[in-house]
Amino acid sequence: MNGHEYFGQRRARLFVNEDGYPHPTGVAASNTAWYLDGKEFTEAIPLAEEKGTAYVFRSGKETTVVLMPRWSSEMAVPPARSEDIRIVDLFGNSAAQPTTENTLFVSGDPDSVKAFIGELSGNQNSEEERASE
């Protein structure tokens, strides 16, 4: 995929298959850039039962969390309960069945995303605690 020779020419190529079409990893890199561009990394939150880590990135009106499972560990990710949250896989496909062994992006309104990640990390506050914050 990342050979130094391509159709007999000596030039580097990246994210391109032998047939000249984009490699799927190019889509993953593009999607990652789309969701994280302009956002600042703020924290890493361990998920419940050591199933993985949630990496939190924020900008003014949007928070994006990258859910990365531990190697050979499956995360049980519930469906979004709010229309303010989007859950997609590494390639940008909607994650209708979010139980996965793959990296997911959870993006949307900061408060909705925070509550969603609270469920996954086992740090879910009660309604009264959230109201007092």
C-alpha positions as CSV (number, residue, x, y, z in Angstrom):
1,M,0.0,0.0,0.0
2,N,2.7,2.5,0.9
3,G,5.3,1.3,-1.6
4,H,8.0,3.5,-3.1
5,E,7.4,2.4,-6.6
6,Y,4.1,2.8,-8.4
7,F,3.5,1.8,-12.0
8,G,7.3,1.8,-12.5
9,Q,7.7,5.3,-11.2
10,R,9.8,6.2,-8.2
11,R,7.6,8.3,-6.1
12,A,6.0,7.6,-2.8
13,R,2.2,7.0,-2.5
14,L,0.1,6.9,0.5
15,F,-3.4,5.5,0.9
16,V,-3.5,4.3,-2.6
17,N,-4.0,0.7,-3.7
18,E,-2.0,-1.0,-6.5
19,D,-4.8,-0.2,-8.9
20,G,-4.7,3.5,-8.2
21,Y,-7.9,3.6,-6.1
22,P,-8.0,5.0,-2.5
23,H,-7.2,2.5,0.2
24,P,-9.9,2.2,3.0
25,T,-7.4,3.6,5.5
26,G,-7.5,6.9,3.6
27,V,-11.3,7.0,4.4
28,A,-10.5,6.4,8.1
29,A,-7.9,9.1,8.2
30,S,-10.2,11.5,6.5
31,N,-13.1,10.8,8.8
32,T,-10.8,11.2,11.9
33,A,-9.7,14.6,10.6
34,W,-13.3,15.6,9.9
35,Y,-14.4,14.9,13.5
36,L,-11.3,16.2,15.3
37,D,-10.2,19.2,13.2
38,G,-10.3,22.3,15.3
39,K,-11.0,20.5,18.6
40,E,-8.7,20.4,21.6
41,F,-7.9,17.2,23.5
42,T,-9.2,17.6,27.0
43,E,-9.1,14.2,28.8
44,A,-9.0,10.4,28.6
45,I,-11.7,8.6,30.5
46,P,-11.3,4.8,31.3
47,L,-14.4,2.9,30.4
48,A,-16.2,0.5,32.8
49,E,-14.7,-2.9,33.3
50,E,-11.4,-1.8,31.6
51,K,-13.1,-2.3,28.2
52,G,-11.3,0.7,26.6
53,T,-10.8,4.4,26.8
54,A,-12.8,7.5,25.8
55,Y,-10.6,10.3,24.4
56,V,-12.5,13.6,24.7
57,F,-12.0,16.5,22.2
58,R,-13.8,19.8,22.6
59,S,-14.6,23.0,20.6
60,G,-17.1,25.7,21.5
61,K,-20.4,24.0,20.7
62,E,-19.4,20.4,20.0
63,T,-17.7,17.6,21.8
64,T,-16.3,14.6,20.0
65,V,-15.3,11.4,21.9
66,V,-13.2,8.7,20.3
67,L,-14.1,5.4,21.9
68,M,-11.2,3.0,21.6
69,P,-11.7,-0.6,22.9
70,R,-8.8,-2.5,24.4
71,W,-7.2,-5.1,22.1
72,S,-9.5,-8.1,21.7
73,S,-12.2,-6.6,23.9
74,E,-15.7,-5.8,22.9
75,M,-17.4,-2.7,24.2
76,A,-21.2,-2.7,24.8
77,V,-22.2,0.8,23.5
78,P,-25.8,1.7,24.0
79,P,-27.7,3.5,21.2
80,A,-27.8,7.3,21.5
81,R,-30.8,8.4,23.6
82,S,-30.6,12.0,22.3
83,E,-30.9,13.4,18.8
84,D,-28.0,15.7,19.7
85,I,-25.6,12.7,19.5
86,R,-24.1,11.0,16.4
87,I,-22.4,7.7,16.7
88,V,-20.3,6.6,13.7
89,D,-17.6,4.1,13.1
90,L,-14.0,4.8,11.9
91,F,-15.2,5.0,8.3
92,G,-18.1,7.4,9.0
93,N,-20.9,4.8,8.8
94,S,-23.7,5.2,11.3
95,A,-23.3,2.8,14.1
96,A,-26.9,1.4,14.3
97,Q,-25.6,-1.7,16.2
98,P,-23.0,0.0,18.4
99,T,-21.7,-3.1,20.2
100,T,-18.3,-3.3,18.7
101,E,-14.7,-4.2,18.7
102,N,-13.9,-1.1,16.6
103,T,-13.2,2.5,17.2
104,L,-16.2,4.8,17.3
105,F,-16.8,8.5,17.2
106,V,-19.5,10.0,19.5
107,S,-20.1,13.6,18.6
108,G,-22.6,16.3,19.5
109,D,-23.9,18.6,22.2
110,P,-21.3,18.7,25.1
111,D,-23.9,18.0,27.8
112,S,-25.5,15.1,25.9
113,V,-22.1,13.5,25.0
114,K,-20.9,13.9,28.7
115,A,-24.0,12.1,29.9
116,F,-23.6,9.3,27.3
117,I,-19.9,8.8,28.2
118,G,-20.8,8.8,31.9
119,E,-22.9,5.7,31.2
120,L,-20.0,4.0,29.5
121,S,-17.5,4.9,32.2
122,G,-19.7,3.8,35.1
123,N,-19.7,7.4,36.4
124,Q,-23.3,8.1,35.6
125,N,-24.7,10.8,38.0
126,S,-28.3,10.8,39.1
127,E,-30.7,13.4,37.7
128,E,-30.4,15.4,40.9
129,E,-26.6,15.5,40.8
130,R,-26.7,16.6,37.2
131,A,-29.2,19.4,37.9
132,S,-27.1,20.7,40.8
133,E,-23.9,20.9,38.6
